[in-house]
Amino acid sequence: MEAWFEKVHKIAEEVALGAGCELYDLEIIGTGNARVLRVFVDKIEGVGIEDCSKVAKGLNEFLDADENLIPGGEYTLEVSSPGLERHLKTENHFKKVLNKKLAIQLSKNLGALGAINLTIQPTKKFEAELLGVEESHIVFQIKDEKVKIPLNVVEK
């Protein structure tokens, strides 16, 4: 992660906490003047438009004070909730959905990970119940087998 992105991430965390939310995720997409800084915030009781507005206003104060903080010129700031079809990236994201059935996409198929026996299809996409999160791995129930998958191969 680049130093400027880490700094923006830290600022966004602080601003979100100040608005009564938590920073769920942060990403910058696009190129040139079409870049978008997307900030996703969440809270237990759900995020409303007022929450997003508070975070956007607070974040804009920091970003406007140092126009060189984000290199590469202009960008658009978007603040929203992660939504129902949220991407799960961190251990905390997965811990919040324990014992739920999830649709998962991996960068490698289950067979390449050595995580399965011959009764499970060696696929990159599957739906299964999340049983646990441990040591940078997630554990699913697939058929009659518990399968442990490294977080770094989860695409979405």
N, C-alpha and C positions, 0 to 999 in steps of 0.2 A: 504494500500500500504506500502510495507516495506521501511525502511529508505534508503537503498542502491539504490532501484529502483527509489525513488523520486529524489535522487541525480543525477543518470544517466539521468533521464528524464529532469531535469533542465539543465544539461550540454548539452544534445542533443538539447534542445530548443535554447540555446545560440549559439551553433555551426551552427544550421540550419539558424538562423537569420543572422549570420555572412556571410553565403553563399548565402544570398538573398532569402531564402526559409522560410517556417514555418514548425514546427514539427507537422505532422498530427497525428501520433500514434507511440507507442513504445511497443514492447512486447518481452518476452523471452519465447521460446518454446523448447521442448525436455528435455532430461535428460542426466546426465553424460557428457561425452566429445562430445555428439551429440547436445548440446544446441546451439541455434541460437538466437542472439540478433537482432531483426528486427526493423529497424528504417524506418518509412515512412515519407517522406517530400513532400511538395506540394507548389505550387505558382500559381498565377492567370494565367500566360501565359503558364503553363505546366512545368514539370520537365524533364530535359534532363540528359544524362549520365554524363555530366560535373558537373552538380549540385550534383548528387549523389556521384561522386568522391570527390568533395570538402568537402561534409559533412562527408564522410567516413574517409578522411584524417584527418580532424579536430578532429573528435571524437576519432580516433585511438590515436592521440597525448595525449588526456586526459586519455583514458583508459590504454594506455601503461605506463603512468607516475605513475599510482597507480594500480598495478596488482591485489590488493586485493579489489578494488572497487566493483567488481561483484563477490560475493562468489560462491564457488562450482567448481572452476577449469576452464578448458578451455571452450571456446565458439567460435562461428563464428559470425562475424559482417556482416549483410546484410543491405544495404541502397538502398531504391527504392521509386518510387512514389506509392501512394495507389492504382493506377489503376482505371479502369472504374467500376469494381465491388467492390468498396471500402466499408468497414464496417463503418457504421455511429454510433458513440458512444456518442459524446458530443453535447451540444446544438449548438455550432458553426458549427459542421458537418451538422446538420439538417438545420440550418439557410441558409446554402449555397445551399440547394436544395429545397427551398420553392417553392410551386406551381408545383412541379414535381410529376409524378407518381412513387411510390416506391414499391418495394417488401420487406415486413417486416416479420420477424419471432420473436415471443414473447416467453417468458418463461412460460407464463400463457395464457389460451385462453381468448378471449374478454369477454365471459360470466362471467368468474371468476373475472374479473376486474370490473364487474358491469357497463361496459362502453357502453352497447348496449341494444336495445330493441329487441323484438322477430322477427323483420324483417331482422335482420343481423345474419348470421351464426356464432355461437360461436367457432371460429377457432383460432389457433396460428399463421397461415400464411395467409397473404392477400396482395393484391395490392390495393393501393389507393393514391389519391392526398394528399400531405402534405400541409395543410393550414396554420399552424403556429407552433411556439415554444414558450411556456410560462411556467414559474415557474417549471422547471424540467419535463415538459410534452410536448408531441407532439400532434398536432391536425390534424386529417385526415377527409376527406370527404369519407364516406362509404355509398353507395346508397344515400339516401336523408338525411342522418344524419351526424352531426359533432361528432366525437368520440375523446375524450381526453385520452391519454395513458401515464402513467408514463415512463420516460426514463429508469428507472432501470429494467424494464421488457423486454426491447428490446434486443434481442440476436444478430440479424443482419438484 
